[in-house]
């Protein structure tokens, strides 16, 4: 009879003079979760009791950290500000000249609805034609959001920028076209 004995290597607690099994991770530095020490249950409890992430920070720094933490430490801007990123992005997206003659034959609804340059550009960005039912525009927008969402594309900035433009185009149509077509 042959018996196989398996030994598993256990980590010893990193606390001074402790020989218990270290199963719990404790960070070595404040901002680097990749560097950690392994502690036993008793020592991780003591470590957690004494751990203060905000040690050495004043009240203003703590407040700013917590405020930034609400947006995953990514820069944000108020929608109502005059230099709002989305307003600037939308205006820049619509600055390029577009050939009205190119669209003249494609969009025969001009007599029924009066669309401005921004509306026509928004239809093009979403890839839908003028006169499409609002429900179909919404479905197209949902499909595009799923396709270009940063969570789906591993945070790729290219897709994030494309999604911002798509969202702005949808908002433009929502504010102008939806009222015209659904009334």
C-alpha positions in Angstrom: 0.0 0.0 0.0 1.3 3.4 -1.0 0.2 6.4 1.0 0.7 9.9 -0.4 1.1 12.6 2.2 0.4 16.1 0.9 2.0 18.9 2.7 0.6 22.3 2.2 2.8 25.3 2.9 1.2 27.6 5.4 2.3 31.2 5.8 3.4 32.2 9.3 2.0 35.4 10.8 4.3 38.4 10.1 3.8 39.8 13.6 7.0 39.8 15.7 7.5 36.4 17.5 4.2 34.9 16.4 4.1 31.5 14.9 0.4 31.2 14.2 -0.8 30.7 10.6 -1.1 34.1 8.8 -4.3 34.0 6.7 -5.4 37.7 6.7 -3.9 40.4 4.5 -2.9 43.7 6.1 -1.6 46.6 3.9 2.0 47.7 4.4 1.3 51.2 2.9 -1.7 53.4 2.7 -2.0 53.7 -1.0 -0.6 50.4 -2.3 -2.9 47.4 -1.8 -0.5 45.1 -3.6 2.0 45.2 -0.7 0.7 43.5 2.3 1.6 41.3 5.2 -0.1 38.2 6.4 -1.4 38.1 10.0 -3.2 35.6 12.2 -6.7 36.3 13.4 -5.6 37.9 16.8 -3.0 40.2 15.2 -5.3 41.2 12.3 -7.8 42.3 14.9 -5.2 44.3 16.7 -3.9 45.8 13.4 -7.4 46.8 12.3 -8.1 48.4 15.7 -5.0 50.6 15.3 -5.2 51.2 11.6 -6.0 54.8 10.6 -6.0 55.5 6.9 -6.3 59.2 7.5 -3.4 59.5 10.0 -1.3 62.5 9.1 -4.1 64.2 7.1 -5.8 67.4 8.1 -9.6 67.9 8.0 -9.5 69.5 4.6 -7.5 66.7 3.1 -9.8 64.1 4.6 -12.9 65.9 3.3 -11.3 66.2 -0.2 -10.4 62.5 -0.2 -13.9 61.4 0.8 -15.5 63.7 -1.8 -13.2 62.4 -4.5 -13.9 58.8 -3.4 -17.6 59.3 -4.3 -16.6 59.4 -7.9 -13.8 56.8 -7.7 -11.2 59.6 -7.7 -12.0 60.6 -11.2 -12.4 64.3 -12.2 -16.0 65.5 -12.4 -17.7 68.8 -13.2 -21.1 70.2 -12.4 -23.7 70.0 -15.2 -24.7 73.6 -14.6 -21.3 75.1 -14.9 -20.6 77.3 -17.9 -17.5 75.4 -18.8 -19.2 72.0 -18.4 -17.3 69.3 -20.2 -20.4 68.0 -22.0 -21.4 71.4 -23.3 -17.9 71.9 -24.7 -17.7 68.4 -26.1 -21.1 68.8 -27.8 -20.2 72.1 -29.3 -16.9 70.8 -30.6 -18.6 67.6 -32.0 -21.0 69.8 -34.0 -18.5 72.4 -35.3 -17.5 70.5 -38.4 -19.3 71.6 -41.5 -21.9 69.3 -42.9 -23.1 69.2 -46.4 -26.8 70.0 -46.5 -27.2 68.8 -50.1 -26.0 65.4 -48.9 -28.9 65.2 -46.5 -31.5 67.0 -48.6 -32.7 63.9 -50.4 -32.4 61.5 -47.4 -34.5 63.6 -45.1 -37.8 64.4 -46.7 -39.4 65.4 -43.4 -38.2 69.0 -43.6 -41.7 70.3 -44.4 -43.1 68.5 -41.4 -40.4 69.3 -38.8 -37.8 72.0 -38.6 -34.6 70.6 -37.4 -31.5 72.6 -36.8 -27.9 71.6 -37.6 -27.4 70.0 -34.1 -30.5 67.8 -34.5 -29.3 66.6 -37.9 -25.8 65.9 -36.6 -27.3 64.0 -33.6 -29.3 61.7 -35.9 -26.1 61.0 -37.8 -24.1 60.2 -34.7 -26.7 57.8 -33.5 -27.0 56.3 -37.0 -30.8 56.7 -37.3 -32.8 58.5 -39.9 -35.1 61.4 -39.3 -38.7 60.4 -38.8 -37.9 57.2 -36.9 -40.2 56.6 -34.0 -38.8 57.7 -30.6 -39.0 54.2 -29.2 -36.6 53.0 -32.0 -34.3 55.8 -31.3 -34.2 54.8 -27.6 -33.5 51.2 -28.5 -30.7 52.2 -30.8 -29.2 54.4 -28.0 -29.4 51.5 -25.5 -27.7 49.2 -28.0 -24.9 51.8 -28.5 -24.5 52.4 -24.7 -24.0 48.6 -24.2 -21.5 48.5 -27.0 -19.4 51.4 -26.0 -19.7 51.4 -22.2 -16.2 51.6 -20.5 -17.1 48.7 -18.1 -17.6 46.4 -21.1 -14.4 47.7 -22.8 -12.1 47.6 -19.8 -12.1 51.3 -19.3 -10.7 52.1 -22.8 -10.7 55.9 -23.2 -11.5 55.6 -26.9 -14.8 54.0 -26.2 -15.5 56.3 -23.2 -15.1 59.3 -25.5 -17.4 57.7 -28.2 -20.0 57.0 -25.5 -19.9 60.7 -24.4 -20.6 61.8 -27.9 -23.4 59.3 -28.3 -25.0 60.4 -25.0 -24.8 64.0 -26.0 -26.5 63.2 -29.4 -29.2 61.3 -27.6 -29.7 64.2 -25.2 -30.0 66.6 -28.1 -32.7 64.5 -29.7 -34.4 63.9 -26.4 -34.7 67.7 -25.8 -35.8 68.6 -29.3 -36.9 65.8 -31.5 -38.9 63.8 -29.0 -41.1 66.8 -28.4 -41.7 67.3 -32.1 -42.4 63.6 -33.0 -44.5 62.7 -30.0 -46.8 65.7 -29.9 
